Amino acid sequence: MSDATPFLLEQYFSEFQGDCEINIGSSGCAELSVSELLTIAGSTPNDLGGVVFRDADPSGELAMRALIAEQYVGASHDDILATHGSSEALYLAMACLLHPGDRVVVQSPCYQSLSELPRMFGAVVDECPMWNGLGFQFPVETICKRIKAGAKMVIINSPHNPTGATLQRDELEDIANCADLHGTWLVLDDAFVDIVFDGAELGIRRLLTPRCLRIGTLSKSFGLTGLRVGWCVGPHNVLKKMLCRKHYVTINACPLVERLAILALQSRDTILDRHRAQVREGLAALTSWIEGQLEWTPPKGGVCCYPRLPVGVSSRALCIALAKRHRVFAVPGSVFGDDGHIRIGFGGGSQDVARGIEALSTELQHAVATRGM
Ligand SMILES: Cc1ncc(COP(=O)(O)O)c(C=O)c1O
């Protein structure tokens, strides 16, 4: 296993997010407080008083896994391994399935774990560009070509971070059929699967092939990033291997965390309705500003988009100016390897977006006026 490459996105978050008041950089929905969650769930702080800090089930509390399984066609609690965020699930999956020299197909740009974890375990990564010359879109044909060329694993994150591109059902089926035919592992990073927009279809919630893993999280559409609850749905032999590694890392989750996760999963529809409404409002506010300002591919799902900045404007300098002068947090494309784009999140709703874009307009004008000086 090689040394870890610095995780540029997470480093940028640690450096700048803490001092900001307005967040238009996140890839999540507005985060819930404990009281908000308890109120939504019809519970009270007293209900948590009986939770005992025991050594919990390393696979995840059975009731929690049963609720997670309800989201997938034909799944039961046995098909789920709960993890510390989906990050742990991704890590364990790569650790168990990849060997030096394996080829892995991912999208470019992508959430850095999806390309770096395979490299960490010695795999050779085939990055398939999402940019097709006109906009961001999944390069389905290229992905299938790489699978046919002998890839051990294909990783798909749809809706996609950071571009918001989203696969249509038949496109996902084409990739799954191709992966199945060639014995390729299909890893679906479902972080944003609950949020799609008009014209896009909700993903098919089942294991699409015998060699399929679905990685989920409460961090995004549930607005529970800090709870650190994720999971993997997959074949039992793989979950068993992942659990074996998990015993050496996090072992199990905190029972209080699992209790809160159960409340959230029981209130899934209420929480998702609320967040979907906020996301739609945020996107509407962003759309009315961005058109005529920046070149972009309107997102079809998820909570972020990835507009292009005017030539000569550095995303990193722009985002640092936003953070330092306006306490507005946005994510520079430089952390995805491209300083000419900026990631804008609209999951916080229309008010955050309105305040964020006001500052962004000011800084953009300044950056355009002073570029090259
Ligand atoms: C595509 C994608 N996958 C996985 C994660 C990890 O999320 P978590 O570990 O909070 O579940 C993120 C976080 O931003 C993400 O964007």
PDBQT file of the ligand as one rigid body, heavy atoms in Angstrom, charges set to zero:
ROOT
HETATM    1  C1  LIG A 401     -19.221  11.401  -4.072  1.00  0.00    +0.000 C 
HETATM    2  C2  LIG A 401     -18.919  11.293  -2.614  1.00  0.00    +0.000 A 
HETATM    3  N1  LIG A 401     -18.724  10.079  -2.083  1.00  0.00    +0.000 NA
HETATM    4  C3  LIG A 401     -18.442   9.920  -0.783  1.00  0.00    +0.000 A 
HETATM    5  C4  LIG A 401     -18.339  11.012   0.054  1.00  0.00    +0.000 A 
HETATM    6  C5  LIG A 401     -18.002  10.779   1.510  1.00  0.00    +0.000 C 
HETATM    7  O1  LIG A 401     -19.081  11.095   2.329  1.00  0.00    +0.000 OA
HETATM    8  P1  LIG A 401     -19.280  10.550   3.812  1.00  0.00    +0.000 P 
HETATM    9  O2  LIG A 401     -18.050   9.858   4.238  1.00  0.00    +0.000 OA
HETATM   10  O3  LIG A 401     -19.585  11.761   4.622  1.00  0.00    +0.000 OA
HETATM   11  O4  LIG A 401     -20.450   9.612   3.726  1.00  0.00    +0.000 OA
HETATM   12  C6  LIG A 401     -18.517  12.296  -0.453  1.00  0.00    +0.000 A 
HETATM   13  C7  LIG A 401     -18.377  13.479   0.408  1.00  0.00    +0.000 C 
HETATM   14  O5  LIG A 401     -18.382  14.606  -0.023  1.00  0.00    +0.000 OA
HETATM   15  C8  LIG A 401     -18.824  12.437  -1.824  1.00  0.00    +0.000 A 
HETATM   16  O6  LIG A 401     -19.016  13.637  -2.383  1.00  0.00    +0.000 OA
ENDROOT
TORSDOF 0
